[in-house]
């Protein structure tokens, strides 16, 4: 399904927040980088954590989410 997923991103360009874990052995960091190729409105962060990033860096991730939502709600209200 990844080709369809990537096609959707290229076509519709939704604002997207990527917060990925550098040390995740289940979803390696290499999997995060292709999103940069397909998305123009991307807020991209690699954290120095493992698979359980929310447990390790929950406050940092929550701040990224708040900032992303605040920024994109302002953009949406301008359109």
Secondary structure as a PSIPRED ss2 file (coil, helix, strand):
# PSIPRED VFORMAT (PSIPRED V4.0)

   1 X C   1.000  0.000  0.000
   2 X H   0.000  1.000  0.000
   3 X H   0.000  1.000  0.000
   4 X H   0.000  1.000  0.000
   5 X H   0.000  1.000  0.000
   6 X H   0.000  1.000  0.000
   7 X H   0.000  1.000  0.000
   8 X H   0.000  1.000  0.000
   9 X H   0.000  1.000  0.000
  10 X H   0.000  1.000  0.000
  11 X H   0.000  1.000  0.000
  12 X H   0.000  1.000  0.000
  13 X C   1.000  0.000  0.000
  14 X C   1.000  0.000  0.000
  15 X C   1.000  0.000  0.000
  16 X E   0.000  0.000  1.000
  17 X E   0.000  0.000  1.000
  18 X E   0.000  0.000  1.000
  19 X E   0.000  0.000  1.000
  20 X E   0.000  0.000  1.000
  21 X E   0.000  0.000  1.000
  22 X C   1.000  0.000  0.000
  23 X C   1.000  0.000  0.000
  24 X C   1.000  0.000  0.000
  25 X C   1.000  0.000  0.000
  26 X C   1.000  0.000  0.000
  27 X C   1.000  0.000  0.000
  28 X C   1.000  0.000  0.000
  29 X C   1.000  0.000  0.000
  30 X H   0.000  1.000  0.000
  31 X H   0.000  1.000  0.000
  32 X H   0.000  1.000  0.000
  33 X H   0.000  1.000  0.000
  34 X H   0.000  1.000  0.000
  35 X H   0.000  1.000  0.000
  36 X H   0.000  1.000  0.000
  37 X H   0.000  1.000  0.000
  38 X H   0.000  1.000  0.000
  39 X C   1.000  0.000  0.000
  40 X C   1.000  0.000  0.000
  41 X C   1.000  0.000  0.000
  42 X E   0.000  0.000  1.000
  43 X E   0.000  0.000  1.000
  44 X E   0.000  0.000  1.000
  45 X E   0.000  0.000  1.000
  46 X E   0.000  0.000  1.000
  47 X E   0.000  0.000  1.000
  48 X C   1.000  0.000  0.000
  49 X C   1.000  0.000  0.000
  50 X C   1.000  0.000  0.000
  51 X C   1.000  0.000  0.000
  52 X C   1.000  0.000  0.000
  53 X H   0.000  1.000  0.000
  54 X H   0.000  1.000  0.000
  55 X H   0.000  1.000  0.000
  56 X H   0.000  1.000  0.000
  57 X H   0.000  1.000  0.000
  58 X H   0.000  1.000  0.000
  59 X H   0.000  1.000  0.000
  60 X H   0.000  1.000  0.000
  61 X H   0.000  1.000  0.000
  62 X H   0.000  1.000  0.000
  63 X H   0.000  1.000  0.000
  64 X H   0.000  1.000  0.000
  65 X H   0.000  1.000  0.000
  66 X H   0.000  1.000  0.000
  67 X H   0.000  1.000  0.000
  68 X H   0.000  1.000  0.000
  69 X H   0.000  1.000  0.000
  70 X H   0.000  1.000  0.000
  71 X H   0.000  1.000  0.000
  72 X H   0.000  1.000  0.000
  73 X H   0.000  1.000  0.000
  74 X H   0.000  1.000  0.000
  75 X H   0.000  1.000  0.000
  76 X H   0.000  1.000  0.000
  77 X H   0.000  1.000  0.000
  78 X H   0.000  1.000  0.000
  79 X C   1.000  0.000  0.000
